[in-house]
Amino acid sequence: MTTLVDKLNIFKRKPQKIDLAEATATQLILIKLRRHKLAWASIWLLGIAYFVAAFAEFFAPFESGDSWRRYTYAPPQEMNFFETTEQGWRWAPHLTVFKVKTDPMTLQKSYEIDENNKSYFSFFGESEPYRLMGFIPMSTKFIAPHDKKKPFFWLGSDRMGRDMFSRVIFGARISLSVGLMGVFFSLVIGISVGGIAGLRGGWIDNVINRTMEIIKAIPTLPLWMALTASLPREWDSITKYFLVTLILGCVTWPDMAREVRSRFMALRNEEFVNAAWLDGNTQPQIIRRYMLPNFMSHIIANVTLAIPTMILGETALSFLGLGLQAPVVSWGVLLQEAQNIRSVADAPWLLLPAAMVVIVILAMNSLGDGLRDATDPYHEQGAK
């Protein structure tokens, strides 16, 4: 009989190594992906980014529209976790507070550190009631300032005295979800159209190919600008958000369709496809059951490389004023304030959304490279 000591020793045993000769395709892909250090680090980075974006109300100290008009273009405040007292050091997370001075001639504001004033906060502290993701009632935030009347700008404020840290977190939800939604539309259209062209061939293939060539011949950014500029301005933000993602997906589907078409043309004469035809399967069933699983790994790799294009498209359109508009908060909308050189010179922290876009795009590309190498059975480096 198994004793308690034997049961406890189970947790001390080292995990058994997977025999590569008996490993499944998914296990082989995961093994190769873990050996790609940059791609594996990108998975964790993107996972944290999407997790924070999904629960933005919890991680953001304030709502995206909360403002302190007195503290416009306030510089980032220094964050400290300890303070000195007569008894020594003690745990007291706080930000340094600035004194605001206004030049009577130019009316320009200047900020000086107030040594006797601090803005204290706590982790997982109580806050005003809010709804997480719009429907979960909560009253706890990851960073909860004790006194909301004091300035709390860890990453500075914008021209209306709004906290940049909170706005960047709320902007991540829109910008990152636009990439996923746009790729979803592109994936559905690309697989459907590319699958029909590659499986049927003939005049249908010719018509679809000519259509893809016409779309690819049009410059992407002007086409995006023309389509988004045609949207009525009186439409609400949610409708515009949905249509912008739909436009991004509809314009970029030819790349996915070409990949699917080439793979279908290579597989349609295989024996298992002919057997599926003889077995009475319909064309959608053959595509879904037999052909897509054979190159799903390639589709996943292409999707990770297509998401950055969607994010950059939304950022560019919103930056030019043709995409999402305030009060919607996205990284592109936030960068509209960085169009003025004087604003950037006086408040360089306004470029923080651009830095976030660069980091996410680099992580997406690194993950795409790692997935492409991991799913390639002839890639020698991943197989070592």
VEXDREN-2710 file (C-alpha; in Angstrom, 1 decimal):
% VEXDREN-2710
k/r/px/py/pz
1/MET/0.0/0.0/0.0
2/THR/1.1/3.6/-0.7
3/THR/2.1/5.3/2.5
4/LEU/1.9/9.0/3.2
5/VAL/5.7/9.4/2.9
6/ASP/5.5/7.9/-0.7
7/LYS/2.7/10.4/-1.6
8/LEU/4.8/13.3/-0.3
9/ASN/7.9/12.1/-2.3
10/ILE/5.9/12.5/-5.5
11/PHE/6.3/16.2/-5.2
12/LYS/10.1/15.8/-4.8
13/ARG/10.6/13.8/-7.9
14/LYS/12.0/15.5/-11.0
15/PRO/9.6/15.7/-14.0
16/GLN/10.3/12.9/-16.5
17/LYS/11.8/13.9/-19.8
18/ILE/9.6/13.5/-22.8
19/ASP/10.8/11.0/-25.3
20/LEU/11.1/12.9/-28.6
21/ALA/10.4/9.7/-30.6
22/GLU/7.0/9.3/-28.8
23/ALA/6.1/13.0/-28.4
24/THR/3.1/14.5/-30.1
25/ALA/3.2/17.4/-32.5
26/THR/2.0/19.8/-29.9
27/GLN/4.7/18.6/-27.4
28/LEU/7.4/19.0/-30.0
29/ILE/6.3/22.5/-30.8
30/LEU/6.3/23.5/-27.1
31/ILE/9.8/22.0/-26.6
32/LYS/11.2/24.0/-29.5
33/LEU/9.4/27.1/-28.4
34/ARG/10.8/26.9/-24.9
35/ARG/14.3/26.7/-26.4
36/HIS/13.7/29.9/-28.2
37/LYS/14.4/32.2/-25.3
38/LEU/13.3/35.4/-26.9
39/ALA/10.0/34.0/-28.0
40/TRP/9.3/32.4/-24.6
41/ALA/10.0/35.7/-22.9
42/SER/7.7/37.4/-25.4
43/ILE/4.9/35.0/-24.4
44/TRP/5.2/36.1/-20.8
45/LEU/5.4/39.8/-21.7
46/LEU/2.4/39.6/-24.0
47/GLY/0.5/37.5/-21.4
48/ILE/1.0/40.2/-18.8
49/ALA/0.1/43.0/-21.2
50/TYR/-3.2/41.3/-22.2
51/PHE/-4.0/40.4/-18.6
52/VAL/-3.5/44.0/-17.4
53/ALA/-5.5/45.3/-20.4
54/ALA/-8.4/42.9/-19.6
55/PHE/-8.6/44.1/-16.0
56/ALA/-7.7/47.7/-16.6
57/GLU/-10.2/49.0/-14.0
58/PHE/-8.3/47.1/-11.3
59/PHE/-4.8/48.1/-12.3
60/ALA/-5.5/51.7/-13.2
61/PRO/-5.5/54.0/-10.1
62/PHE/-8.1/56.3/-11.7
63/GLU/-10.7/56.3/-14.5
64/SER/-9.4/57.4/-17.9
65/GLY/-11.4/60.7/-17.7
66/ASP/-10.4/61.8/-14.1
67/SER/-8.5/65.1/-14.3
68/TRP/-6.8/67.6/-12.0
69/ARG/-6.9/70.9/-14.0
70/ARG/-4.3/72.5/-11.8
71/TYR/-1.7/70.0/-12.6
72/THR/-1.5/70.1/-16.4
73/TYR/1.6/68.6/-17.9
74/ALA/2.8/67.6/-14.5
75/PRO/6.1/65.6/-14.6
76/PRO/6.4/62.1/-13.3
77/GLN/6.5/61.8/-9.5
78/GLU/9.1/59.8/-7.8
79/MET/7.8/56.6/-6.2
80/ASN/9.3/55.4/-2.9
81/PHE/8.3/52.4/-0.8
82/PHE/10.0/53.4/2.5
83/GLU/10.4/56.6/4.5
84/THR/12.6/57.6/7.4
85/THR/11.2/58.3/10.8
86/GLU/12.6/58.8/14.3
87/GLN/12.2/55.1/14.9
88/GLY/14.0/54.3/11.6
89/TRP/12.8/53.0/8.3
90/ARG/9.2/52.0/7.8
91/TRP/7.1/50.6/4.9
92/ALA/5.1/53.6/3.5
93/PRO/4.6/53.6/-0.3
94/HIS/4.2/57.1/-1.5
95/LEU/4.9/59.6/-4.3
96/THR/6.6/62.9/-4.0
97/VAL/4.3/65.9/-4.4
98/PHE/5.1/69.0/-6.4
99/LYS/4.5/72.7/-5.6
100/VAL/2.8/74.5/-8.5
101/LYS/4.1/77.9/-9.4
102/THR/2.7/80.1/-12.2
103/ASP/4.7/82.8/-13.9
104/PRO/2.5/86.0/-13.7
105/MET/3.9/87.2/-17.1
106/THR/3.8/84.1/-19.3
107/LEU/1.2/82.1/-17.1
108/GLN/3.5/79.1/-17.6
109/LYS/3.5/76.5/-14.8
110/SER/6.5/75.1/-13.1
111/TYR/6.8/72.3/-10.6
112/GLU/9.1/72.0/-7.6
113/ILE/9.3/69.1/-5.2
114/ASP/7.6/69.7/-1.8
115/GLU/9.7/67.8/0.7
116/ASN/7.0/68.1/3.4
117/ASN/4.2/66.7/1.3
118/LYS/3.7/63.1/0.2
119/SER/1.0/61.2/-1.6
120/TYR/0.6/57.9/0.1
121/PHE/-0.9/54.8/-1.5
122/SER/-1.4/51.1/-0.8
123/PHE/-1.4/47.9/-2.8
124/PHE/-4.7/46.1/-3.0
125/GLY/-6.3/49.0/-1.1
126/GLU/-9.9/50.1/-0.8
127/SER/-11.3/52.4/-3.5
128/GLU/-14.6/53.8/-4.6
129/PRO/-17.0/51.1/-6.0
130/TYR/-16.6/50.3/-9.6
131/ARG/-17.4/47.5/-12.1
132/LEU/-14.5/45.4/-13.3
133/MET/-14.9/44.7/-17.1
134/GLY/-18.2/46.6/-16.9
135/PHE/-20.2/44.0/-14.9
136/ILE/-18.2/42.7/-11.8
137/PRO/-18.8/45.0/-8.8
138/MET/-15.5/45.7/-6.9
139/SER/-14.1/48.2/-4.4
140/THR/-10.4/47.2/-4.5
141/LYS/-7.6/48.4/-6.7
142/PHE/-4.1/47.2/-7.3
143/ILE/-2.8/50.8/-6.5
144/ALA/-5.2/52.8/-4.3
145/PRO/-4.2/56.4/-3.4
146/HIS/-5.2/57.4/0.2
147/ASP/-6.0/61.0/-0.7
148/LYS/-7.5/61.5/-4.2
149/LYS/-7.3/65.3/-3.9
150/LYS/-3.5/65.1/-4.0
151/PRO/-1.7/64.7/-7.4
152/PHE/-0.8/61.1/-8.2
153/PHE/1.0/61.1/-11.5
154/TRP/3.6/58.3/-11.5
155/LEU/4.1/58.7/-15.2
156/GLY/3.1/62.4/-15.4
157/SER/-0.1/64.0/-16.7
158/ASP/-1.4/65.3/-20.0
159/ARG/-2.7/68.8/-21.0
160/MET/-5.9/68.3/-19.0
161/GLY/-4.2/67.0/-15.8
162/ARG/-5.2/63.3/-16.4
163/ASP/-3.0/60.5/-15.2
164/MET/-1.0/59.1/-18.0
165/PHE/-0.4/55.7/-16.2
166/SER/-4.2/55.1/-16.0
167/ARG/-4.8/56.3/-19.6
168/VAL/-2.1/54.0/-21.0
169/ILE/-3.6/51.0/-19.2
170/PHE/-7.1/51.8/-20.5
171/GLY/-5.6/52.5/-24.0
172/ALA/-4.0/49.1/-24.0
173/ARG/-7.4/47.4/-23.8
174/ILE/-8.5/49.1/-27.1
175/SER/-5.3/48.9/-29.0
176/LEU/-4.5/45.2/-28.1
177/SER/-8.1/44.0/-28.7
178/VAL/-8.2/45.8/-32.1
179/GLY/-5.4/43.5/-33.2
180/LEU/-7.2/40.4/-32.1
181/MET/-10.5/41.4/-33.6
182/GLY/-9.0/42.5/-36.9
183/VAL/-7.0/39.3/-37.2
184/PHE/-10.1/37.3/-36.4
185/PHE/-12.0/38.9/-39.3
186/SER/-9.0/38.5/-41.6
187/LEU/-8.6/34.8/-40.5
188/VAL/-12.2/34.0/-41.2
189/ILE/-12.2/35.7/-44.6
190/GLY/-8.8/34.4/-45.6
191/ILE/-9.4/30.8/-44.7
192/SER/-12.8/30.8/-46.4
193/VAL/-11.7/32.5/-49.7
194/GLY/-8.3/30.9/-49.8
195/GLY/-9.7/27.5/-49.1
196/ILE/-12.2/27.8/-51.9
197/ALA/-9.6/29.0/-54.4
198/GLY/-7.1/26.3/-53.5
199/LEU/-9.6/23.5/-53.4
200/ARG/-11.7/24.2/-56.4
201/GLY/-9.3/25.9/-58.8
202/GLY/-10.4/26.8/-62.3
203/TRP/-12.1/30.1/-63.0
204/ILE/-13.0/30.5/-59.3
205/ASP/-9.3/30.5/-58.5
206/ASN/-8.6/33.1/-61.2
207/VAL/-11.3/35.5/-60.1
208/ILE/-10.2/35.3/-56.4
209/ASN/-6.5/35.8/-57.4
210/ARG/-7.3/38.8/-59.5
211/THR/-9.4/40.3/-56.6
212/MET/-6.5/39.7/-54.2
213/GLU/-4.1/41.3/-56.6
214/ILE/-6.3/44.4/-57.0
215/ILE/-6.6/44.8/-53.2
216/LYS/-2.8/44.3/-52.7
217/ALA/-2.1/46.9/-55.4
218/ILE/-3.8/49.6/-53.5
219/PRO/-1.5/51.3/-50.8
220/THR/-2.7/50.1/-47.4
221/LEU/-2.6/53.3/-45.4
222/PRO/-4.5/55.5/-48.0
223/LEU/-7.1/52.7/-48.3
224/TRP/-7.6/52.6/-44.5
225/MET/-7.8/56.4/-44.4
226/ALA/-10.4/56.5/-47.2
227/LEU/-12.6/53.8/-45.6
228/THR/-12.4/55.2/-42.1
229/ALA/-13.0/58.8/-43.3
230/SER/-16.2/57.7/-44.9
231/LEU/-17.7/56.7/-41.5
232/PRO/-20.3/59.2/-40.2
233/ARG/-19.0/61.3/-37.3
234/GLU/-22.3/61.1/-35.5
235/TRP/-21.9/57.4/-34.8
236/ASP/-21.0/56.4/-31.3
237/SER/-17.6/55.1/-30.2
238/ILE/-18.6/51.5/-29.9
239/THR/-19.9/51.4/-33.5
240/LYS/-16.7/53.1/-34.8
241/TYR/-14.5/50.7/-32.8
242/PHE/-16.3/47.7/-34.4
243/LEU/-16.1/49.1/-37.9
244/VAL/-12.5/50.1/-37.6
245/THR/-11.6/46.5/-36.6
246/LEU/-13.8/45.2/-39.5
247/ILE/-12.0/47.5/-42.0
248/LEU/-8.6/46.4/-40.8
249/GLY/-9.6/42.8/-41.1
250/CYS/-11.2/43.2/-44.5
251/VAL/-8.2/45.0/-46.0
252/THR/-5.5/42.5/-44.8
253/TRP/-7.3/39.2/-45.6
254/PRO/-5.4/38.7/-49.0
255/ASP/-2.2/37.8/-47.2
256/MET/-3.9/35.0/-45.2
257/ALA/-5.9/33.9/-48.3
258/ARG/-2.7/33.5/-50.3
259/GLU/-1.1/31.4/-47.6
260/VAL/-4.2/29.2/-47.3
261/ARG/-4.6/28.8/-51.0
262/SER/-1.0/27.6/-51.5
263/ARG/-1.3/25.1/-48.8
264/PHE/-4.7/23.8/-50.1
265/MET/-3.3/23.4/-53.6
266/ALA/-0.4/21.3/-52.1
267/LEU/-2.8/19.1/-50.1
268/ARG/-5.8/18.7/-52.4
269/ASN/-4.3/15.8/-54.4
270/GLU/-3.2/13.9/-51.3
271/GLU/-4.6/10.5/-50.7
272/PHE/-6.4/11.4/-47.5
273/VAL/-8.3/14.2/-49.2
274/ASN/-9.4/11.9/-52.1
275/ALA/-10.5/9.4/-49.5
276/ALA/-12.5/12.1/-47.7
277/TRP/-14.2/12.9/-51.0
278/LEU/-15.1/9.3/-51.6
279/ASP/-16.4/9.0/-48.1
280/GLY/-19.1/11.5/-48.9
281/ASN/-17.7/14.5/-47.0
282/THR/-18.8/18.0/-48.3
283/GLN/-16.2/20.7/-49.1
284/PRO/-16.6/22.6/-45.8
285/GLN/-16.2/19.3/-43.9
286/ILE/-13.0/18.4/-45.8
287/ILE/-11.6/21.9/-45.2
288/ARG/-12.5/21.8/-41.5
289/ARG/-11.7/18.2/-40.6
290/TYR/-8.8/17.2/-42.8
291/MET/-7.0/20.1/-44.4
292/LEU/-6.9/22.8/-41.8
293/PRO/-5.3/20.6/-39.1
294/ASN/-2.4/19.8/-41.4
295/PHE/-1.2/23.4/-41.4
296/MET/-2.8/25.0/-38.4
297/SER/0.6/25.7/-36.9
298/HIS/1.5/27.8/-39.9
299/ILE/-1.7/29.8/-39.5
300/ILE/-0.9/30.4/-35.9
301/ALA/2.5/31.7/-36.8
302/ASN/1.1/34.0/-39.5
303/VAL/-1.6/35.3/-37.1
304/THR/1.1/36.4/-34.5
305/LEU/2.9/38.3/-37.3
306/ALA/-0.4/39.9/-38.5
307/ILE/-1.5/41.3/-35.2
308/PRO/1.3/43.9/-35.1
309/THR/0.1/45.2/-38.5
310/MET/-3.4/45.7/-37.1
311/ILE/-2.1/47.5/-34.0
312/LEU/0.0/49.8/-36.1
313/GLY/-2.9/50.4/-38.4
314/GLU/-5.2/51.5/-35.6
315/THR/-2.5/53.6/-34.0
316/ALA/-1.7/55.3/-37.3
317/LEU/-5.4/56.0/-38.1
318/SER/-6.2/57.3/-34.6
319/PHE/-3.0/59.4/-34.6
320/LEU/-4.1/61.1/-37.8
321/GLY/-7.6/61.7/-36.4
322/LEU/-9.3/59.2/-38.8
323/GLY/-9.7/56.2/-36.5
324/LEU/-11.0/56.2/-33.0
325/GLN/-11.8/59.5/-31.4
326/ALA/-12.1/60.8/-27.8
327/PRO/-13.6/59.9/-25.4
328/VAL/-12.4/56.5/-26.5
329/VAL/-8.9/55.9/-25.1
330/SER/-6.4/54.0/-27.3
331/TRP/-2.6/54.4/-27.7
332/GLY/-3.2/56.1/-31.1
333/VAL/-5.7/58.5/-29.5
334/LEU/-3.2/59.3/-26.7
335/LEU/-0.5/60.0/-29.3
336/GLN/-2.6/62.7/-30.9
337/GLU/-1.4/65.0/-28.1
338/ALA/2.2/64.3/-29.2
339/GLN/1.7/65.9/-32.6
340/ASN/2.8/69.3/-31.2
341/ILE/6.6/69.6/-30.9
342/ARG/6.3/72.1/-28.0
343/SER/4.2/69.7/-26.1
344/VAL/6.7/66.8/-26.6
345/ALA/9.6/69.1/-25.7
346/ASP/7.9/70.2/-22.4
347/ALA/6.3/66.8/-21.6
348/PRO/8.3/63.9/-23.2
349/TRP/6.2/61.5/-21.2
350/LEU/3.4/62.0/-23.7
351/LEU/5.4/59.6/-26.0
352/LEU/4.9/56.7/-23.5
353/PRO/2.1/55.1/-25.6
354/ALA/4.6/55.0/-28.6
355/ALA/7.1/53.2/-26.4
356/MET/4.4/50.7/-25.4
357/VAL/3.5/50.2/-29.1
358/VAL/7.2/49.5/-29.9
359/ILE/7.5/47.0/-27.1
360/VAL/4.4/45.1/-28.0
361/ILE/5.2/45.0/-31.7
362/LEU/8.7/43.7/-31.0
363/ALA/7.3/41.0/-28.7
364/MET/4.7/40.0/-31.3
365/ASN/7.4/39.7/-34.0
366/SER/9.7/37.7/-31.7
367/LEU/6.8/35.3/-30.8
368/GLY/6.0/35.0/-34.5
369/ASP/9.6/34.1/-35.4
370/GLY/9.7/31.6/-32.5
371/LEU/6.4/29.9/-33.6
372/ARG/7.6/29.8/-37.2
373/ASP/10.8/28.0/-36.2
374/ALA/9.0/25.7/-33.8
375/THR/6.4/24.6/-36.3
376/ASP/9.0/24.0/-39.1
377/PRO/10.0/20.3/-38.9
378/TYR/13.1/21.1/-41.0
379/HIS/14.4/23.8/-38.7
380/GLU/17.6/22.4/-37.3
381/GLN/18.2/24.9/-34.5
382/GLY/14.9/24.1/-32.8
383/ALA/15.4/20.4/-33.1
384/LYS/18.7/20.3/-31.3
END
